Amino acid sequence: MPSDNDVGPGNGALGRDYGEVLWQPGPDLIERARITDYRRWLASERGVTFPSGAESTAYRELWDWSVAEPDAFWDSLWSYF
């Protein structure tokens, strides 16, 4: 039986912290990222905006929306690309 100290695939769901973040993109890279452009496109073309608008939660908010509204998400990706 696995112990609480086991690290491996699937254990992320337990909410463990696996250490410090080794790298994060800077503001310039975030600004040029395709996902940033996609979020802007969603807002302008589909009226889809996210509550915080903060870059620190942007990915999570987009992911939450994609799960809550899968038809709208996949349709938007088809149109965007």
N, C-alpha and C positions, 0 to 999 in steps of 0.2 A: 504494500500500500504506500502511495507517495506521501511524503511528509510536507509540511508547510514550507519547508526550505527548498524544495525541489524547484529547479528552474528548467523550463523546457517549453516546447510548443504548447500553446493553449493556456499557459499560466497567466498570460496578460489579462485575461478576463477576471482574475482575482484582485486586480487593482494594485499589484505590487509595483514598487518603484525599483527599476533595475539599474539605477545609477544616474550620474549626471549626464546632461545632454552634451554630446561631443561636438555638434555643429548645428547651427541654425542659419538660414539664409538672411542676408542683410536686406535693408530696405530697397536697394537698387535691384537686387535679384527678384525680390517679391514683386516689385513694380513691373518687371519684364516677364514674369511667369505667365504661361498659358492659362493657368487656372485663375489668375487675377483678371486676365482679359475675359475669360468665360463668365466670371461673376459680374463684371461690368456689362457684358452683353446680356446676361439674364435680366439685369435691372432695366436696361434701356429697351430691349426688344420684347421681354416677357413680363416685365413688372415684378419680377421676383427679387425681393430684397431680404436681407437677413437682419435680425434684431440689433445686434451689437454693431455691425459694420467694422469691428476691430479686426485687424490682421491676426491678432493672437488667437482668435476663435473662428476665423474665416473658414478654415478647412472643416472643422467640426460642424459648424452650422450648415455648410453645403452638404456634408455627409448626412446629417440629420434630415435635411429636406429630401435628399435622394432616396432615403429609406421610407419616409412618410409619403412621398409623392412619386413613386417609381415611374409611372406612365409619363408624367410631366417631365421628369428628369431625363429619361431616355429620349423622349421626343425632342427636348431641347438640345441634347447632345447631337442628335441627328441633324438638326437644323444648323447648329453652330458650326459643325465641322463640314 
